[in-house]
Amino acid sequence: MRTNLLTNNLNFIIMKKSLFVAAIAAFALVACKKTETVDTASADSAVVDSAALTVDSAAANVDSAAVKVDSAAAKVEGAAAKVDSAAAKK
């Protein structure tokens, strides 16, 4: 009789632990199922806007460099004309 009582007591303790583990597993499963919705359209448009600003900035730098090259070419042409006129005088 005493062994039967001890066995029933151990079974009850094991059952309580099993139920506790099952409850934690169910809670973890429900907690992990939650999803967060993220508005990717606004994030994508921010990246596109940033890329567009970078391209615009690069285009402005190219335009500025082209103006400098044109100015330098005009100076070279002016100097070449002076050299040609000096050579023609001799």
C-alpha positions in Angstrom: 0.0 0.0 0.0 2.8 2.4 0.9 4.5 1.7 -2.5 1.3 2.4 -4.3 0.9 5.7 -2.5 4.5 6.6 -3.3 4.0 5.7 -7.0 0.8 7.7 -7.3 2.6 10.7 -5.7 5.5 10.5 -8.1 3.2 10.2 -11.1 1.3 13.3 -9.9 4.6 15.2 -9.6 5.7 14.1 -13.1 2.3 15.0 -14.5 2.4 18.5 -13.0 5.9 19.1 -14.4 4.8 17.8 -17.8 1.8 20.1 -17.8 4.0 23.0 -16.8 6.5 22.3 -19.7 3.6 22.0 -22.1 2.1 25.3 -21.0 5.4 27.1 -21.4 5.8 25.5 -24.9 2.3 26.6 -25.9 3.0 30.2 -24.6 6.3 30.3 -26.5 4.6 29.1 -29.7 1.8 31.8 -29.4 4.4 34.5 -28.6 6.5 33.7 -31.6 3.6 33.6 -34.0 3.0 37.4 -33.6 4.3 39.3 -36.6 5.0 43.0 -36.9 3.9 44.7 -40.0 6.4 47.1 -41.5 5.6 49.7 -44.1 8.3 48.8 -46.6 7.0 51.3 -49.2 8.1 54.3 -47.1 11.5 52.7 -46.4 12.0 51.9 -50.0 11.0 55.5 -51.1 13.5 56.9 -48.5 16.3 54.8 -50.1 15.2 55.9 -53.6 15.1 59.6 -52.5 18.6 59.3 -51.0 19.9 57.7 -54.2 18.2 60.4 -56.3 19.9 63.1 -54.2 23.3 61.4 -54.6 22.8 61.2 -58.4 21.7 64.9 -58.5 24.8 65.9 -56.5 27.0 63.9 -58.8 25.4 65.5 -61.8 26.0 68.9 -60.3 29.7 68.1 -59.8 30.0 66.9 -63.4 28.4 70.1 -64.6 30.8 72.1 -62.5 33.8 70.2 -63.8 32.6 70.7 -67.4 32.5 74.4 -66.8 36.0 74.4 -65.4 37.2 72.3 -68.4 35.5 74.7 -70.9 37.2 77.6 -69.1 40.6 75.9 -69.2 40.1 75.1 -72.9 39.3 78.8 -73.6 42.4 79.9 -71.8 44.5 77.3 -73.7 43.1 78.5 -77.0 43.8 82.1 -76.0 47.4 81.3 -75.2 47.8 79.3 -78.4 46.5 82.4 -80.4 49.0 84.6 -78.6 51.8 82.1 -79.5 50.7 81.9 -83.1 50.6 85.7 -83.4 54.1 86.0 -81.8 55.4 83.4 -84.1 53.9 85.2 -87.1 55.7 88.4 -86.1 59.1 86.9 -86.2 
